[in-house]
């Protein structure tokens, strides 16, 4: 297997990170170029490009306009839930961002101030983030529709001067009014004794307009053609660009900080080397701006390299059918699509033969990238065979901001191994550790950790809480960042991520991965998607329980399916797994980003009363599952 270009770059990033990352920094325009790559004087709190100065929004927009590329398309908005579309050139998007930045400045927002962005998937969500970056302000995007309690926790922690929101969000089956949620969140903030934002600016959407009250301003009256546009404000590379709170937090949320310099350098490098996307290419990340994927690869990365980014307000199925993704890819000439395996499984469940794919011209599509959930080999093969393009799994986290492991399609396309996220990317010194911190040999599963320092673009700390950053991520294995995932590296250096470390169960003293069991269940031709959780057992400590969703049109009895699945796990994992309990369900509970809520399922199965997570996509799915999940009495 020839991995010369990749291996050479990877080794250089670890052996000589200074020259590697200073070279990568040349892809960014600097007000003051950095002369130092890494500041390790306050380890383990490392900082990148400490003497550099730049503006991220200027790098995403102004420099392309100044270079004569202002008439290229920067942003395509497609909203099947409202029937609306729009396109913006780089010049138009820059002007929109400059005006909004000027409006925010008139409301008292300046360098270092925070702005909470609570918007649906509309172009204003993109301009809001970039307008903050233009001013040197710090944005904190909260997923549109999050409950008042969750929004209040983030407002209280970030202490924003302004909240940017909309009258509503639109989904395929309902309209979610945002303004009442924001009002309740403000009340909760007051009750905590935390400072309220000075202003709430509301984007009115025609499908459901809001009556505005005290402290609420109409977006169209704040941002007008007469608004004085703001010029980019230079900031230090180490100044924060944004704070993104980890989903599903309880108590005080963890605010992941992203700095300006390392973020711009890492994303520009990844867009070219990992995704093989550059100026003029059409790139579509089918996610939400409320998640890290949306921050990195809807908004910042594609614009940093001069590509066209697609912003999609819809679902993979139901808006209107299982061909929605292929329609968008065909209509706009998408070169590369990035989404979650869950989206593919949803499409596969409704259209198991992939008939919708054949109704669209996908001649421009070169690569499908998947991340967010483990990509099971069956979904990989389904997509690969029907699309006829490379299907690339890769792995990263909210905290890391860009891929830890991937197949570097722009640097050197590597052979694909189904089930693997491929190889560690430059700067990510991945180690597989046992409980005592010793490295595991090839092929043996353990905790996935990354040797410090983390590369540019990763979180330098948590918002206002260095101690919590160290205790949460850096204390379990000194000198390493704890990812919280388990997995192994094979003899070729390919990383296999099996699941969260709390998804490793202990059956009669044997540590077993529920991810490995899920891979076996997913291999059955009748299974569309599945989840395996560990539940308490008085004899063996824990036992695995499986939940499967059938493909549309699957013709098999539940009794026969259970027999097949139990036999398959016994054959692939062994009798030691003690796998006997499988339930067929109509759906699995998921977050809005498509992650299966395994921990919530586990808590219910253990007999605990748990609140419905704020991140859940459809609470009714969890309600329907409670009976199947509850322990037998």
Secondary structure in CASP SS format (residue, H / E / C, confidence):
PFRMAT SS
TARGET T0000
AUTHOR 0000-0000-0000
METHOD secondary structure of the structure
MODEL  1
X C 1.00
X C 1.00
X C 1.00
X H 1.00
X H 1.00
X H 1.00
X H 1.00
X H 1.00
X H 1.00
X H 1.00
X H 1.00
X H 1.00
X H 1.00
X H 1.00
X H 1.00
X C 1.00
X H 1.00
X H 1.00
X H 1.00
X H 1.00
X H 1.00
X H 1.00
X H 1.00
X H 1.00
X H 1.00
X H 1.00
X H 1.00
X C 1.00
X C 1.00
X C 1.00
X C 1.00
X E 1.00
X C 1.00
X C 1.00
X C 1.00
X C 1.00
X C 1.00
X E 1.00
X E 1.00
X C 1.00
X C 1.00
X C 1.00
X C 1.00
X C 1.00
X C 1.00
X C 1.00
X E 1.00
X E 1.00
X C 1.00
X C 1.00
X C 1.00
X C 1.00
X E 1.00
X E 1.00
X C 1.00
X H 1.00
X H 1.00
X H 1.00
X H 1.00
X H 1.00
X H 1.00
X H 1.00
X H 1.00
X H 1.00
X H 1.00
X H 1.00
X H 1.00
X H 1.00
X H 1.00
X C 1.00
X C 1.00
X C 1.00
X E 1.00
X E 1.00
X E 1.00
X E 1.00
X E 1.00
X E 1.00
X E 1.00
X C 1.00
X C 1.00
X C 1.00
X C 1.00
X E 1.00
X E 1.00
X E 1.00
X E 1.00
X E 1.00
X E 1.00
X H 1.00
X H 1.00
X H 1.00
X H 1.00
X H 1.00
X H 1.00
X H 1.00
X H 1.00
X H 1.00
X H 1.00
X H 1.00
X H 1.00
X H 1.00
X H 1.00
X H 1.00
X H 1.00
X H 1.00
X C 1.00
X C 1.00
X C 1.00
X C 1.00
X C 1.00
X C 1.00
X C 1.00
X E 1.00
X E 1.00
X E 1.00
X E 1.00
X E 1.00
X C 1.00
X C 1.00
X C 1.00
X C 1.00
X H 1.00
X H 1.00
X H 1.00
X H 1.00
X H 1.00
X H 1.00
X H 1.00
X H 1.00
X H 1.00
X H 1.00
X H 1.00
X H 1.00
X H 1.00
X C 1.00
X C 1.00
X E 1.00
X E 1.00
X E 1.00
X E 1.00
X C 1.00
X C 1.00
X C 1.00
X C 1.00
X C 1.00
X C 1.00
X H 1.00
X H 1.00
X H 1.00
X H 1.00
X H 1.00
X H 1.00
X H 1.00
X H 1.00
X H 1.00
X H 1.00
X H 1.00
X C 1.00
X C 1.00
X C 1.00
X E 1.00
X E 1.00
X E 1.00
X E 1.00
X E 1.00
X C 1.00
X E 1.00
X E 1.00
X E 1.00
X C 1.00
X C 1.00
X C 1.00
X C 1.00
X E 1.00
X E 1.00
X E 1.00
X C 1.00
X H 1.00
X H 1.00
X H 1.00
X H 1.00
X H 1.00
X H 1.00
X H 1.00
X H 1.00
X H 1.00
X H 1.00
X H 1.00
X H 1.00
X H 1.00
X H 1.00
X C 1.00
X C 1.00
X C 1.00
X C 1.00
X C 1.00
X C 1.00
X E 1.00
X E 1.00
X E 1.00
X E 1.00
X E 1.00
X C 1.00
X E 1.00
X C 1.00
X C 1.00
X E 1.00
X C 1.00
X C 1.00
X C 1.00
X C 1.00
X C 1.00
X C 1.00
X C 1.00
X E 1.00
X E 1.00
X E 1.00
X H 1.00
X H 1.00
X H 1.00
X H 1.00
X C 1.00
X C 1.00
X C 1.00
X C 1.00
X C 1.00
X C 1.00
X C 1.00
X C 1.00
X C 1.00
X C 1.00
X C 1.00
X C 1.00
X E 1.00
X E 1.00
X C 1.00
X C 1.00
X C 1.00
X E 1.00
X E 1.00
X E 1.00
X E 1.00
X E 1.00
X E 1.00
X C 1.00
X C 1.00
X C 1.00
X C 1.00
X C 1.00
X C 1.00
X C 1.00
X C 1.00
X C 1.00
X E 1.00
X E 1.00
X E 1.00
X E 1.00
X E 1.00
X H 1.00
X H 1.00
X H 1.00
X H 1.00
X H 1.00
X H 1.00
X H 1.00
X H 1.00
X H 1.00
X H 1.00
X H 1.00
X H 1.00
X H 1.00
X H 1.00
X C 1.00
X C 1.00
X C 1.00
X C 1.00
X C 1.00
X C 1.00
X C 1.00
X C 1.00
X E 1.00
X E 1.00
X E 1.00
X E 1.00
X C 1.00
X C 1.00
X C 1.00
X C 1.00
X C 1.00
X C 1.00
X H 1.00
X H 1.00
X H 1.00
X H 1.00
X H 1.00
X H 1.00
X H 1.00
X H 1.00
X H 1.00
X H 1.00
X H 1.00
X H 1.00
X H 1.00
X C 1.00
X C 1.00
X C 1.00
X E 1.00
X E 1.00
X E 1.00
X E 1.00
X E 1.00
X C 1.00
X C 1.00
X C 1.00
X C 1.00
X C 1.00
X C 1.00
X C 1.00
X C 1.00
X C 1.00
X C 1.00
X C 1.00
X H 1.00
X H 1.00
X H 1.00
X H 1.00
X H 1.00
X H 1.00
X H 1.00
X H 1.00
X H 1.00
X C 1.00
X C 1.00
X C 1.00
X E 1.00
X E 1.00
X E 1.00
X E 1.00
X C 1.00
X H 1.00
X H 1.00
X H 1.00
X H 1.00
X H 1.00
X H 1.00
X H 1.00
X H 1.00
X H 1.00
X H 1.00
X C 1.00
X C 1.00
X C 1.00
X C 1.00
X H 1.00
X H 1.00
X H 1.00
X H 1.00
X H 1.00
X C 1.00
X C 1.00
X C 1.00
X C 1.00
X C 1.00
X C 1.00
X C 1.00
X E 1.00
X E 1.00
X E 1.00
X E 1.00
X C 1.00
X C 1.00
X C 1.00
X C 1.00
X C 1.00
X C 1.00
X H 1.00
X H 1.00
X H 1.00
X H 1.00
X H 1.00
X H 1.00
X H 1.00
X H 1.00
X H 1.00
X H 1.00
X H 1.00
X C 1.00
X C 1.00
X E 1.00
X E 1.00
X E 1.00
X E 1.00
X C 1.00
X E 1.00
X C 1.00
X C 1.00
X C 1.00
X C 1.00
X C 1.00
X C 1.00
X C 1.00
X C 1.00
X C 1.00
X E 1.00
X E 1.00
X C 1.00
X C 1.00
X H 1.00
X H 1.00
X H 1.00
X H 1.00
X C 1.00
X C 1.00
X C 1.00
X C 1.00
X C 1.00
X C 1.00
X C 1.00
X C 1.00
X C 1.00
X C 1.00
X E 1.00
X E 1.00
X C 1.00
X C 1.00
X C 1.00
X C 1.00
X E 1.00
X E 1.00
X E 1.00
X E 1.00
X E 1.00
X C 1.00
X C 1.00
X C 1.00
X C 1.00
X C 1.00
X E 1.00
X C 1.00
X C 1.00
X C 1.00
X C 1.00
X C 1.00
X C 1.00
X E 1.00
X E 1.00
X E 1.00
X E 1.00
X E 1.00
X E 1.00
X C 1.00
X C 1.00
X C 1.00
X C 1.00
X C 1.00
X C 1.00
X C 1.00
X C 1.00
X C 1.00
X C 1.00
X E 1.00
X C 1.00
X C 1.00
X C 1.00
X H 1.00
X H 1.00
X H 1.00
X H 1.00
X H 1.00
X H 1.00
X H 1.00
X H 1.00
X H 1.00
X C 1.00
X C 1.00
X C 1.00
X C 1.00
X C 1.00
X E 1.00
X E 1.00
X E 1.00
X E 1.00
X E 1.00
X E 1.00
X E 1.00
X E 1.00
X E 1.00
X E 1.00
X C 1.00
X C 1.00
X C 1.00
X C 1.00
X C 1.00
X E 1.00
X E 1.00
X E 1.00
X E 1.00
X E 1.00
X E 1.00
X H 1.00
X H 1.00
X H 1.00
X E 1.00
X E 1.00
X E 1.00
X E 1.00
X C 1.00
X C 1.00
X E 1.00
X E 1.00
X E 1.00
X E 1.00
X H 1.00
X H 1.00
X H 1.00
X H 1.00
X H 1.00
X H 1.00
X H 1.00
X H 1.00
X H 1.00
X C 1.00
X C 1.00
X C 1.00
X C 1.00
X E 1.00
X E 1.00
X E 1.00
X E 1.00
X E 1.00
X E 1.00
X E 1.00
X E 1.00
X E 1.00
X E 1.00
X E 1.00
X C 1.00
X C 1.00
X C 1.00
X E 1.00
X E 1.00
X E 1.00
X E 1.00
X E 1.00
X E 1.00
X E 1.00
X E 1.00
X E 1.00
X E 1.00
X C 1.00
X C 1.00
X C 1.00
X C 1.00
X C 1.00
X C 1.00
X C 1.00
X H 1.00
X H 1.00
X H 1.00
X H 1.00
X H 1.00
X H 1.00
X H 1.00
X H 1.00
X H 1.00
X H 1.00
X H 1.00
X H 1.00
X H 1.00
X H 1.00
X H 1.00
X C 1.00
X C 1.00
X H 1.00
X H 1.00
X H 1.00
X C 1.00
X C 1.00
X C 1.00
X E 1.00
X E 1.00
X E 1.00
X E 1.00
X C 1.00
X C 1.00
X C 1.00
X C 1.00
X C 1.00
X E 1.00
X E 1.00
X C 1.00
X C 1.00
X C 1.00
X C 1.00
X E 1.00
X C 1.00
X H 1.00
X H 1.00
X H 1.00
X H 1.00
X H 1.00
X H 1.00
X H 1.00
X H 1.00
X C 1.00
X C 1.00
X C 1.00
X C 1.00
X C 1.00
X C 1.00
X C 1.00
X C 1.00
X C 1.00
X C 1.00
X E 1.00
X C 1.00
X C 1.00
X H 1.00
X H 1.00
X H 1.00
X H 1.00
X H 1.00
X H 1.00
X H 1.00
X H 1.00
X H 1.00
X H 1.00
X H 1.00
X C 1.00
X C 1.00
X C 1.00
X C 1.00
END
